[in-house]
Amino acid sequence: LEVVAAVRRMRHEGVTAGGAELSSPPRYLIGVAEMPLADPYDPARLEQKLDAGAEVVWTQIAYDVEALAAWAEAARARGVFERASVIVGLVPLRTAKGARFMDEKLPGVRVPPSIVAALESAGPEAAGAGLGDELAVAPVGKTAARHEVRLLAAARIEDHRVLAGVVR
């Protein structure tokens, strides 16, 4: 929170955290990370980040439609979408093994069993058929439609393509 507030002060007041005046204040876009599917999750922490000056929220990877939808509903009720843009982190899944790894080892990431099963059924062809891309983007589109919020979905994919779009 202190870093967000310091960067905001530099941008708005032209003064560093140490008190030095800047001849040309930076024109930063202030963004923060968020783990909306972490257990436990504290929504007040996000509000503190926004109060400190954050304008963009980039979430941890989200594959679980129901959990992301529940978070979006709570965030909307708290006014998050009026205060900041939200970018949902995406990483296309290539294999069932990779999906299981993310589910078990990455904090705040949940990969539903139905997604793992779909990747297992598709076998090695899953990546080439675009199934991993589709499974990664679906939670964002479904959540945005269900809760009438605008979410930006973005991901850098290892073969240097970019999977991105504004979903509303």
DRENPA-3360 file (N, C-alpha, C; in nm, 2 decimals, always signed):
BEGIN
1 = LEVVAAVR = +0.08/-0.12/+0.00/+0.00/+0.00/+0.00/+0.09/+0.13/+0.00 ~ +0.20/+0.12/+0.07/+0.28/+0.23/+0.08/+0.34/+0.27/-0.06 ~ +0.38/+0.17/-0.13/+0.44/+0.19/-0.27/+0.33/+0.25/-0.36 ~ +0.21/+0.20/-0.35/+0.10/+0.26/-0.44/+0.08/+0.41/-0.40 ~ +0.08/+0.44/-0.27/+0.06/+0.58/-0.23/+0.17/+0.66/-0.27 ~ +0.30/+0.61/-0.26/+0.42/+0.69/-0.29/+0.42/+0.72/-0.44 ~ +0.38/+0.62/-0.53/+0.38/+0.65/-0.67/+0.27/+0.75/-0.70 ~ +0.15/+0.74/-0.64/+0.04/+0.83/-0.66/+0.09/+0.97/-0.62;
9 = RMRHEGVT = +0.16/+0.99/-0.51/+0.21/+1.12/-0.47/+0.31/+1.17/-0.57 ~ +0.40/+1.09/-0.62/+0.49/+1.13/-0.72/+0.42/+1.19/-0.84 ~ +0.32/+1.11/-0.89/+0.24/+1.15/-1.01/+0.16/+1.28/-0.99 ~ +0.09/+1.28/-0.87/-0.01/+1.40/-0.85/+0.06/+1.52/-0.79 ~ +0.16/+1.50/-0.71/+0.22/+1.62/-0.64/+0.36/+1.65/-0.68 ~ +0.42/+1.56/-0.76/+0.56/+1.58/-0.81/+0.66/+1.57/-0.70 ~ +0.63/+1.49/-0.59/+0.72/+1.48/-0.48/+0.75/+1.33/-0.45 ~ +0.88/+1.30/-0.43/+0.91/+1.16/-0.40/+0.88/+1.13/-0.26;
17 = AGGAELSS = +0.89/+1.00/-0.22/+0.87/+0.95/-0.09/+0.97/+1.02/+0.01 ~ +1.09/+1.05/-0.04/+1.19/+1.12/+0.05/+1.17/+1.27/+0.05 ~ +1.07/+1.33/-0.02/+1.04/+1.47/-0.01/+1.10/+1.55/-0.12 ~ +1.18/+1.49/-0.21/+1.24/+1.57/-0.32/+1.14/+1.60/-0.43 ~ +1.15/+1.72/-0.48/+1.05/+1.77/-0.58/+1.10/+1.71/-0.72 ~ +1.01/+1.67/-0.80/+1.04/+1.63/-0.93/+1.01/+1.74/-1.04 ~ +1.11/+1.76/-1.12/+1.08/+1.86/-1.22/+0.98/+1.82/-1.33 ~ +0.97/+1.69/-1.35/+0.87/+1.64/-1.44/+0.81/+1.51/-1.38;
25 = PPRYLIGV = +0.70/+1.53/-1.31/+0.63/+1.41/-1.25/+0.60/+1.30/-1.35 ~ +0.62/+1.18/-1.31/+0.59/+1.06/-1.40/+0.44/+1.06/-1.43 ~ +0.41/+0.99/-1.54/+0.27/+0.98/-1.58/+0.23/+0.83/-1.58 ~ +0.25/+0.77/-1.46/+0.23/+0.63/-1.44/+0.08/+0.60/-1.44 ~ +0.05/+0.48/-1.49/-0.08/+0.42/-1.47/-0.06/+0.32/-1.35 ~ -0.13/+0.34/-1.24/-0.10/+0.27/-1.12/-0.19/+0.14/-1.11 ~ -0.12/+0.03/-1.11/-0.19/-0.10/-1.11/-0.14/-0.18/-0.99 ~ -0.23/-0.27/-0.95/-0.20/-0.36/-0.84/-0.24/-0.50/-0.88;
33 = AEMPLADP = -0.18/-0.60/-0.81/-0.22/-0.74/-0.82/-0.32/-0.78/-0.72 ~ -0.41/-0.88/-0.76/-0.51/-0.92/-0.67/-0.53/-1.07/-0.69 ~ -0.56/-1.14/-0.58/-0.59/-1.29/-0.59/-0.73/-1.31/-0.54 ~ -0.83/-1.29/-0.63/-0.97/-1.30/-0.59/-1.02/-1.44/-0.55 ~ -0.94/-1.54/-0.59/-0.99/-1.68/-0.56/-0.91/-1.74/-0.45 ~ -0.83/-1.66/-0.38/-0.75/-1.71/-0.27/-0.84/-1.75/-0.16 ~ -0.80/-1.84/-0.08/-0.88/-1.88/+0.04/-0.79/-1.87/+0.16 ~ -0.81/-1.78/+0.25/-0.93/-1.69/+0.26/-0.90/-1.56/+0.17;
41 = YDPARLEQ = -1.01/-1.49/+0.14/-1.00/-1.37/+0.06/-1.05/-1.25/+0.14 ~ -0.98/-1.14/+0.14/-1.03/-1.03/+0.22/-1.05/-0.91/+0.12 ~ -1.18/-0.88/+0.09/-1.21/-0.78/-0.01/-1.17/-0.64/+0.04 ~ -1.16/-0.62/+0.17/-1.12/-0.49/+0.22/-0.98/-0.45/+0.18 ~ -0.90/-0.55/+0.16/-0.76/-0.53/+0.11/-0.76/-0.46/-0.02 ~ -0.84/-0.51/-0.11/-0.85/-0.45/-0.25/-0.90/-0.30/-0.23 ~ -0.99/-0.28/-0.15/-1.04/-0.14/-0.13/-0.93/-0.05/-0.08 ~ -0.84/-0.10/+0.01/-0.73/-0.03/+0.06/-0.63/+0.01/-0.05;
49 = KLDAGAEV = -0.61/-0.09/-0.14/-0.53/-0.06/-0.26/-0.58/+0.05/-0.35 ~ -0.72/+0.04/-0.37/-0.78/+0.15/-0.45/-0.78/+0.28/-0.38 ~ -0.80/+0.28/-0.25/-0.79/+0.41/-0.17/-0.65/+0.47/-0.18 ~ -0.55/+0.38/-0.18/-0.41/+0.43/-0.19/-0.38/+0.49/-0.33 ~ -0.46/+0.46/-0.43/-0.44/+0.52/-0.56/-0.44/+0.43/-0.68 ~ -0.46/+0.30/-0.66/-0.46/+0.20/-0.77/-0.58/+0.24/-0.87 ~ -0.55/+0.22/-1.00/-0.65/+0.25/-1.10/-0.68/+0.12/-1.18 ~ -0.59/+0.03/-1.18/-0.60/-0.10/-1.25/-0.57/-0.21/-1.16;
57 = VWTQIAYD = -0.66/-0.32/-1.17/-0.64/-0.44/-1.09/-0.61/-0.55/-1.18 ~ -0.50/-0.62/-1.17/-0.47/-0.74/-1.25/-0.48/-0.86/-1.16 ~ -0.57/-0.95/-1.19/-0.60/-1.06/-1.10/-0.50/-1.18/-1.13 ~ -0.50/-1.27/-1.03/-0.43/-1.39/-1.05/-0.51/-1.47/-1.16 ~ -0.46/-1.57/-1.21/-0.52/-1.65/-1.32/-0.65/-1.71/-1.26 ~ -0.76/-1.70/-1.35/-0.89/-1.75/-1.30/-0.95/-1.84/-1.41 ~ -0.98/-1.97/-1.37/-1.05/-2.07/-1.45/-1.18/-2.10/-1.40 ~ -1.21/-2.08/-1.27/-1.33/-2.12/-1.21/-1.44/-2.02/-1.23;
65 = VEALAAWA = -1.54/-2.05/-1.32/-1.64/-1.95/-1.35/-1.72/-1.91/-1.23 ~ -1.77/-2.01/-1.15/-1.85/-1.98/-1.04/-1.78/-1.89/-0.93 ~ -1.65/-1.93/-0.90/-1.58/-1.85/-0.81/-1.55/-1.71/-0.86 ~ -1.51/-1.70/-0.98/-1.48/-1.56/-1.04/-1.61/-1.48/-1.04 ~ -1.73/-1.55/-1.07/-1.85/-1.48/-1.08/-1.89/-1.43/-0.94 ~ -1.87/-1.51/-0.83/-1.90/-1.47/-0.70/-1.81/-1.35/-0.66 ~ -1.68/-1.35/-0.69/-1.59/-1.24/-0.66/-1.64/-1.12/-0.74 ~ -1.68/-1.13/-0.87/-1.72/-1.01/-0.94/-1.85/-0.95/-0.88;
73 = EAARARGV = -1.94/-1.03/-0.84/-2.06/-0.98/-0.78/-2.03/-0.90/-0.65 ~ -1.94/-0.96/-0.57/-1.90/-0.89/-0.44/-1.82/-0.76/-0.48 ~ -1.74/-0.77/-0.58/-1.66/-0.65/-0.61/-1.75/-0.54/-0.67 ~ -1.85/-0.58/-0.75/-1.94/-0.48/-0.80/-2.02/-0.41/-0.69 ~ -2.07/-0.49/-0.59/-2.14/-0.44/-0.48/-2.06/-0.34/-0.40 ~ -1.93/-0.36/-0.40/-1.84/-0.27/-0.32/-1.79/-0.15/-0.41 ~ -1.83/-0.14/-0.53/-1.79/-0.03/-0.62/-1.66/-0.04/-0.69 ~ -1.60/-0.16/-0.69/-1.47/-0.18/-0.75/-1.47/-0.14/-0.90;
81 = FERASVIV = -1.57/-0.18/-0.97/-1.57/-0.16/-1.12/-1.59/-0.02/-1.15 ~ -1.64/+0.06/-1.06/-1.65/+0.21/-1.09/-1.52/+0.28/-1.06 ~ -1.44/+0.22/-0.98/-1.31/+0.28/-0.93/-1.19/+0.24/-1.01 ~ -1.19/+0.12/-1.07/-1.07/+0.07/-1.14/-1.11/-0.02/-1.25 ~ -1.02/-0.03/-1.35/-1.04/-0.13/-1.45/-0.98/-0.26/-1.40 ~ -1.04/-0.37/-1.44/-1.00/-0.51/-1.39/-0.96/-0.59/-1.51 ~ -0.84/-0.64/-1.49/-0.78/-0.73/-1.59/-0.77/-0.87/-1.53 ~ -0.83/-0.96/-1.59/-0.83/-1.10/-1.54/-0.71/-1.17/-1.60;
89 = GLVPLRTA = -0.63/-1.23/-1.52/-0.51/-1.30/-1.57/-0.55/-1.43/-1.63 ~ -0.50/-1.46/-1.75/-0.52/-1.58/-1.82/-0.39/-1.65/-1.86 ~ -0.39/-1.78/-1.85/-0.29/-1.86/-1.91/-0.35/-1.98/-1.97 ~ -0.35/-1.99/-2.11/-0.41/-2.10/-2.17/-0.35/-2.23/-2.12 ~ -0.43/-2.33/-2.10/-0.39/-2.46/-2.06/-0.36/-2.55/-2.17 ~ -0.25/-2.61/-2.17/-0.20/-2.70/-2.28/-0.23/-2.85/-2.25 ~ -0.22/-2.89/-2.12/-0.23/-3.03/-2.09/-0.30/-3.04/-1.96 ~ -0.36/-3.16/-1.94/-0.42/-3.19/-1.81/-0.32/-3.19/-1.70;
97 = KGARFMDE = -0.20/-3.23/-1.72/-0.09/-3.23/-1.62/-0.06/-3.09/-1.58 ~ -0.05/-3.00/-1.68/-0.03/-2.86/-1.64/-0.14/-2.80/-1.56 ~ -0.26/-2.84/-1.60/-0.38/-2.78/-1.53/-0.38/-2.83/-1.38 ~ -0.35/-2.96/-1.36/-0.34/-3.01/-1.22/-0.23/-2.94/-1.14 ~ -0.12/-2.91/-1.21/-0.01/-2.84/-1.14/-0.05/-2.71/-1.10 ~ -0.12/-2.63/-1.18/-0.16/-2.50/-1.15/-0.26/-2.50/-1.03 ~ -0.35/-2.60/-1.04/-0.45/-2.61/-0.93/-0.39/-2.65/-0.80 ~ -0.29/-2.73/-0.80/-0.23/-2.77/-0.67/-0.11/-2.68/-0.62;
105 = KLPGVRVP = -0.04/-2.61/-0.71/+0.08/-2.55/-0.67/+0.07/-2.39/-0.68 ~ -0.02/-2.33/-0.75/-0.02/-2.19/-0.76/-0.12/-2.13/-0.66 ~ -0.08/-2.04/-0.57/-0.17/-1.98/-0.48/-0.28/-1.90/-0.55 ~ -0.40/-1.92/-0.50/-0.51/-1.85/-0.55/-0.56/-1.89/-0.69 ~ -0.51/-2.00/-0.74/-0.56/-2.06/-0.87/-0.64/-2.19/-0.84 ~ -0.76/-2.19/-0.90/-0.84/-2.31/-0.90/-0.87/-2.36/-1.04 ~ -0.84/-2.48/-1.07/-0.88/-2.53/-1.20/-0.99/-2.64/-1.17 ~ -1.11/-2.62/-1.22/-1.22/-2.71/-1.19/-1.19/-2.85/-1.26;
113 = PSIVAALE = -1.23/-2.95/-1.19/-1.21/-3.09/-1.25/-1.27/-3.10/-1.39 ~ -1.37/-3.03/-1.42/-1.43/-3.04/-1.56/-1.33/-3.00/-1.66 ~ -1.25/-2.90/-1.63/-1.15/-2.85/-1.72/-1.04/-2.95/-1.74 ~ -0.99/-3.01/-1.63/-0.89/-3.11/-1.63/-0.94/-3.23/-1.72 ~ -1.07/-3.27/-1.70/-1.13/-3.38/-1.77/-1.13/-3.35/-1.92 ~ -1.17/-3.23/-1.96/-1.18/-3.19/-2.10/-1.04/-3.20/-2.16 ~ -0.94/-3.15/-2.09/-0.80/-3.16/-2.15/-0.75/-3.31/-2.16 ~ -0.79/-3.39/-2.06/-0.75/-3.53/-2.07/-0.82/-3.60/-2.19;
121 = SAGPEAAG = -0.95/-3.56/-2.21/-1.02/-3.62/-2.32/-0.96/-3.58/-2.46 ~ -0.92/-3.45/-2.47/-0.86/-3.40/-2.59/-0.72/-3.46/-2.62 ~ -0.65/-3.50/-2.51/-0.52/-3.55/-2.53/-0.42/-3.45/-2.58 ~ -0.32/-3.50/-2.65/-0.21/-3.41/-2.70/-0.26/-3.30/-2.80 ~ -0.37/-3.33/-2.86/-0.43/-3.23/-2.96/-0.49/-3.11/-2.90 ~ -0.51/-3.11/-2.76/-0.58/-3.00/-2.70/-0.52/-2.86/-2.73 ~ -0.39/-2.85/-2.72/-0.33/-2.72/-2.75/-0.35/-2.68/-2.89 ~ -0.32/-2.77/-2.99/-0.33/-2.74/-3.13/-0.48/-2.70/-3.17;
129 = AGLGDELA = -0.57/-2.76/-3.10/-0.71/-2.74/-3.14/-0.77/-2.61/-3.08 ~ -0.69/-2.54/-3.00/-0.73/-2.42/-2.93/-0.82/-2.44/-2.81 ~ -0.83/-2.56/-2.76/-0.91/-2.59/-2.65/-0.86/-2.52/-2.52 ~ -0.73/-2.51/-2.50/-0.67/-2.45/-2.39/-0.70/-2.30/-2.39 ~ -0.70/-2.23/-2.51/-0.73/-2.09/-2.52/-0.88/-2.07/-2.48 ~ -0.97/-2.16/-2.53/-1.11/-2.15/-2.51/-1.14/-2.17/-2.36 ~ -1.08/-2.27/-2.30/-1.10/-2.29/-2.15/-1.05/-2.18/-2.07 ~ -0.95/-2.11/-2.11/-0.89/-2.00/-2.03/-0.98/-1.87/-2.04;
137 = VAPVGKTA = -1.04/-1.85/-2.16/-1.12/-1.73/-2.18/-1.26/-1.74/-2.13 ~ -1.32/-1.86/-2.13/-1.46/-1.88/-2.10/-1.50/-1.82/-1.96 ~ -1.42/-1.84/-1.85/-1.46/-1.78/-1.73/-1.48/-1.63/-1.73 ~ -1.40/-1.56/-1.80/-1.40/-1.42/-1.81/-1.53/-1.37/-1.88 ~ -1.55/-1.43/-2.00/-1.67/-1.40/-2.08/-1.80/-1.43/-2.00 ~ -1.81/-1.54/-1.94/-1.93/-1.58/-1.87/-1.95/-1.49/-1.75 ~ -1.85/-1.46/-1.68/-1.86/-1.37/-1.56/-1.91/-1.23/-1.60 ~ -1.84/-1.18/-1.71/-1.88/-1.04/-1.75/-2.03/-1.04/-1.80;
145 = ARHEVRLL = -2.07/-1.14/-1.87/-2.21/-1.14/-1.92/-2.31/-1.16/-1.80 ~ -2.28/-1.24/-1.71/-2.37/-1.27/-1.60/-2.38/-1.15/-1.50 ~ -2.28/-1.08/-1.48/-2.28/-0.97/-1.39/-2.27/-0.83/-1.45 ~ -2.29/-0.82/-1.58/-2.29/-0.70/-1.65/-2.18/-0.60/-1.60 ~ -2.06/-0.66/-1.61/-1.94/-0.58/-1.58/-1.84/-0.59/-1.70 ~ -1.76/-0.49/-1.71/-1.66/-0.50/-1.82/-1.53/-0.55/-1.76 ~ -1.48/-0.66/-1.81/-1.35/-0.71/-1.77/-1.26/-0.72/-1.89 ~ -1.14/-0.69/-1.87/-1.04/-0.71/-1.97/-0.97/-0.84/-1.95;
153 = AAARIEDH = -0.96/-0.92/-2.05/-0.89/-1.05/-2.03/-0.77/-1.04/-2.12 ~ -0.65/-1.07/-2.05/-0.53/-1.06/-2.13/-0.43/-1.17/-2.08 ~ -0.36/-1.22/-2.18/-0.25/-1.32/-2.14/-0.14/-1.31/-2.25 ~ -0.02/-1.34/-2.20/+0.09/-1.36/-2.30/+0.10/-1.51/-2.31 ~ +0.10/-1.55/-2.43/+0.11/-1.70/-2.46/+0.25/-1.73/-2.50 ~ +0.30/-1.84/-2.46/+0.44/-1.88/-2.48/+0.49/-1.87/-2.63 ~ +0.40/-1.88/-2.72/+0.45/-1.87/-2.86/+0.44/-1.73/-2.92 ~ +0.43/-1.64/-2.82/+0.43/-1.49/-2.85/+0.31/-1.43/-2.91;
161 = RVLAGVVR = +0.20/-1.51/-2.92/+0.07/-1.46/-2.95/+0.02/-1.39/-2.83 ~ -0.08/-1.30/-2.85/-0.14/-1.24/-2.73/-0.29/-1.27/-2.74 ~ -0.34/-1.32/-2.63/-0.49/-1.35/-2.63/-0.55/-1.25/-2.54 ~ -0.62/-1.16/-2.60/-0.67/-1.04/-2.52/-0.80/-0.99/-2.58 ~ -0.88/-0.92/-2.50/-1.00/-0.86/-2.54/-1.08/-0.81/-2.43 ~ -1.16/-0.70/-2.46/-1.25/-0.65/-2.36/-1.37/-0.73/-2.37 ~ -1.42/-0.78/-2.26/-1.54/-0.86/-2.25/-1.65/-0.79/-2.18 ~ -1.76/-0.77/-2.24/-1.87/-0.70/-2.18/-2.00/-0.77/-2.22;
% end
